[in-house]
Amino acid sequence: MSFLDLAKRRYATKKYNAAKKISVAQIEELKEIIRLSPSSINSQPWKFTFVTDGAVKKELAAQSYMNENSINNVGLLVVFSVMEDIKHFEKRNIAVLPEGWISYYEQMVKSNGDAFTKSWMENQVYLSLGYFLSACISMGLDATPMEGINRKAYQQILPQDGYSPLFAATVGYADINDTVHPTVFPKLRFEPSEIIESI
């Protein structure tokens, strides 16, 4: 199947088949794929928490607003977190990079202040989400990106020294009765002429 066909098929799943679980082998493959995610100057300011434990998932689900049922009915929840401390990030992640990349960081990122730097770091985690969603559909898995989480509660449930949760994603198999499946509820996108320009 071509990537275009996969893009047409992929959607934010709202209802999962609770009886059909993602396999351990698939989870391990996703771990390796997400580890290889791209980031600006290979900065990698992230941590990915793979949650399969039912009790922990239930706790997180209760702090996920309209996504609660999806989390409870799926086998895997992945939490995407960003490094909190800029100095630690620079010592651990930036200092080991080639000199030209360090110069880019110092001149184009750090020079704009802490708020800009933190926003730039978060943007790298978002890059990994797009990569991850593409990997899921390529493996025949359905997934849902979720910004609708209580970040503070997630951080209390999943204590991660030096990292803050940004968003999460569920991964599993869609229920054939999902009312937003593309075969029932076609994808709504702007026409190419409205969003794509060729020069």
C-alpha positions in Angstrom: 0.0 0.0 0.0 1.4 3.4 -0.9 1.9 6.1 1.7 -0.9 8.2 0.0 -3.3 5.3 0.5 -2.2 5.0 4.2 -2.7 8.8 4.6 -6.2 8.4 3.3 -6.9 5.5 5.7 -5.3 7.1 8.9 -7.6 8.9 11.3 -7.9 9.8 14.9 -9.7 6.7 16.2 -12.4 7.4 18.8 -13.6 3.8 19.4 -11.2 0.9 19.8 -11.8 -2.9 19.6 -11.0 -3.8 23.2 -10.8 -7.5 22.4 -8.0 -7.0 19.8 -4.7 -6.0 21.5 -1.5 -4.7 20.1 1.3 -7.4 20.4 4.5 -7.2 22.5 6.5 -7.4 19.2 4.6 -4.4 17.8 5.2 -2.4 20.9 8.9 -3.2 20.8 9.0 -2.1 17.1 7.3 1.1 17.9 9.8 1.8 20.7 12.7 1.5 18.3 10.9 3.6 15.6 10.1 6.4 18.1 13.7 6.4 19.3 14.8 7.2 15.7 12.5 10.2 15.4 13.9 13.3 13.7 14.6 16.5 15.6 16.2 19.8 14.8 20.1 19.4 15.0 19.4 15.9 16.6 18.5 17.7 19.8 16.1 14.9 21.1 14.7 16.8 24.2 12.1 14.1 24.9 11.0 11.0 26.8 8.4 8.5 25.6 6.5 6.4 28.3 4.8 3.3 27.0 1.9 2.4 29.3 0.3 -1.0 29.1 -0.5 -1.6 32.8 -4.3 -1.5 33.1 -4.3 0.2 36.5 -2.0 3.0 35.4 -3.9 3.4 32.2 -7.1 3.8 34.2 -5.6 6.5 36.4 -4.4 8.4 33.3 -7.7 7.9 31.5 -9.5 9.6 34.4 -7.3 12.7 33.7 -7.9 12.7 30.0 -11.2 14.3 29.6 -13.1 13.2 26.5 -10.4 10.6 25.8 -11.1 8.5 28.9 -13.1 5.7 27.1 -10.5 5.4 24.3 -7.7 4.9 26.8 -9.6 2.3 28.8 -10.4 0.3 25.7 -7.0 0.2 24.1 -3.9 -1.8 24.8 -1.2 0.9 24.6 -1.0 4.6 25.7 2.2 6.5 24.9 3.0 9.7 26.8 5.2 12.2 25.1 7.2 14.4 27.5 9.8 17.2 27.1 12.9 18.0 29.2 12.2 20.7 31.8 15.6 22.1 32.6 17.4 24.0 29.8 20.8 23.8 31.4 20.6 20.1 31.8 19.3 19.8 28.2 22.3 21.8 27.0 24.8 19.7 29.0 23.3 16.3 28.1 22.0 16.9 24.6 23.6 19.9 23.0 27.2 19.7 24.2 27.7 16.4 22.5 26.7 17.7 19.0 29.1 18.8 16.2 30.4 22.3 16.6 28.3 23.8 13.8 25.1 22.4 15.3 26.0 23.9 18.7 26.6 27.3 17.0 23.2 27.0 15.4 21.5 26.3 18.7 23.3 29.2 20.5 22.7 31.7 17.7 19.2 30.8 16.5 17.6 29.3 19.6 19.3 30.1 22.9 19.8 33.8 22.0 16.1 34.3 21.9 15.6 33.5 25.6 14.3 30.7 27.8 10.6 30.9 26.7 11.6 30.6 23.0 14.0 27.8 23.8 11.4 25.8 25.7 8.9 26.3 22.9 11.5 25.1 20.4 12.1 22.0 22.5 8.4 21.2 22.7 8.2 21.6 18.9 10.8 18.8 18.6 8.5 16.5 20.6 5.6 17.3 18.2 7.8 16.3 15.3 8.2 12.9 16.9 4.4 12.6 17.1 3.9 12.9 13.4 6.6 10.3 12.8 5.0 8.0 15.3 1.5 8.3 13.8 2.9 7.5 10.4 4.7 4.4 11.8 1.5 3.2 13.4 -0.6 3.3 10.2 2.3 1.7 8.3 2.1 -1.3 10.8 -1.7 -1.6 10.4 -2.4 0.0 13.7 -4.8 2.8 14.5 -3.8 5.7 16.8 -5.2 8.9 18.3 -3.1 11.9 19.3 -4.4 13.6 22.4 -3.5 17.0 23.7 -6.6 16.9 25.9 -4.9 15.6 29.0 -4.4 17.0 32.5 -0.6 17.5 32.3 -0.1 18.1 36.0 -2.0 15.0 36.9 -0.1 13.0 34.4 3.1 14.2 35.9 2.0 13.1 39.4 0.9 9.7 38.1 4.0 9.1 36.0 6.8 10.9 38.0 9.6 11.5 35.5 12.6 13.4 37.0 13.3 16.3 34.7 10.5 15.8 32.1 7.0 17.2 31.7 4.2 15.5 29.8 2.9 17.4 26.8 0.4 15.0 25.1 -0.3 11.3 24.6 -1.4 8.8 21.9 -3.5 5.7 22.1 -2.5 2.8 19.8 -4.6 -0.3 18.9 -7.2 -1.5 16.5 -10.3 0.5 15.6 -13.7 -0.8 16.3 -15.6 -1.3 13.0 -18.5 0.6 14.5 -16.4 3.7 15.1 -18.7 6.6 13.9 -15.7 8.7 12.8 -14.1 6.0 10.7 -13.2 7.4 7.2 -15.6 4.9 5.5 -18.5 6.4 7.5 -17.3 9.9 8.2 -15.1 11.1 5.3 -12.0 13.1 6.1 -12.6 16.8 6.0 -9.6 18.7 4.5 -9.3 22.0 2.6 -8.9 21.7 -1.1 -5.3 21.7 -2.4 -5.9 25.1 -4.1 -6.6 26.6 -0.7 -3.5 25.4 1.1 -0.8 24.4 -1.5 1.1 26.9 -3.6 3.5 26.0 -6.4 6.1 28.5 -7.5 
